[in-house]
Amino acid sequence: MIRFAHPLLPSLSDFDRRLRQIWSEGRLSNRGQQLEELESRLQQHLRCENISLFCNGTVALLLGLRAMGLQGEVITTPLTFPATVHALEWAGLTPVFCDVEADSLGLDPACVERAITEKTSAILAVHVFGLPCNVTALEAIARKHSLKLIFDAAHAFGLEVDGRPVADFGDLTMFSFHATKLFHTAEGGALIYKDDDLKEKLHLLHNFGIRNEEYLPVPGINGKLNEIQAALGLCVLDILDQERTRRALVAARYARNLAQINGVTLLQPGPNVHPSYQYMAVRIGPGAPLSRDEVFERMRGSGVIARRYMSPLCSSIDFYSHLPSAALENLLEASRSEKEILCLPFHGSLTDEEIDFVCEIIRG
Ligand SMILES: *Cc1c(COP(=O)(O)O)cnc(C)c1O
């Protein structure tokens, strides 16, 4: 059996040391020492000014949308995990699907510009599989039309473009700290944002809207990250570079093995990008020895777990398929990619033999 992913598990003795700190403090949630420390460590690690932590990435995104006071339509991609689009729905916004670019798999700037109406308030793009969106073009469009630009960077922790941390682009960026993500707190999430005024709004929204005992200015929700999750995150942060180094070797072996196969392209970010090492996505297109689905079935038969992420497209989910923008002819590139992309097993504990075995199946 070759596992698809493996959560980063710090040593139990490191975790135990932090649990002992929590026990002696006697504080399990509501901004204790662990959360304060994690926040400042992440600020350094991600080189950002404003960061807020949440119980998961979906709630983080929802509260970010609410805190920005958005209304009307938000242009987004169908090639994402449903949480991206659900967050819009929960925030009372109308998703408008737009096609993606063939290489970055991010929102196609030309399609975005065509989809803008007087109701559009924001663009919500996704750095899917850790491939950076066309950030410069999207920023230019957002500026030209006075729209907010938001990124779902759940796959992009540590991603850098032209030497800049990925959260430098746009107004607000969400990270997920779910156990399947490279950096994780078992469950958790974060927002990084430019506008200083969002800090207090987000704090209120994630803590029942309570400013003080007498004053509750907004109907907030419970979106807090607790001390045990923060402690786990601090331990994971300590072993992150080691895992990144291992994953870089795994990525290089995949790249070498799959370089010369007809119709097969590894979806790796370009040379100006420091990768996030979150997923190993491969496009298995026309001319390949086996189709994407044949590869998937053969892998399953041999005990290799691969994933057909992001299929079905969010625009095909029953709840959203009635939207005019969900029409297939509006989303040709996304529909093609949905049928061709396969995410291969990817984690630091894969052996050379396992990587070679996976690649042999693709070779047919
Ligand atoms: C994991 C993920 C999310 C949701 O994050 P949670 O922390 O699990 O709520 C959102 N968007 C994308 C693209 C994801 O992969």
The ligand as a Gaussian input file, in Angstrom:
#p B3LYP/6-31G(d) Opt

LIG

0 1
 C       -8.340000      22.261000       2.541000
 C       -8.953000      23.317000       1.684000
 C       -9.880000      24.246000       2.171000
 C      -10.550000      24.105000       3.505000
 O       -9.747000      24.196000       4.578000
 P      -10.213000      23.622000       5.989000
 O       -9.114000      24.090000       6.891000
 O      -10.266000      22.128000       5.893000
 O      -11.512000      24.235000       6.316000
 C      -10.287000      25.285000       1.346000
 N       -9.842000      25.391000       0.090000
 C       -8.983000      24.496000      -0.440000
 C       -8.527000      24.681000      -1.853000
 C       -8.531000      23.416000       0.335000
 O       -7.725000      22.505000      -0.197000

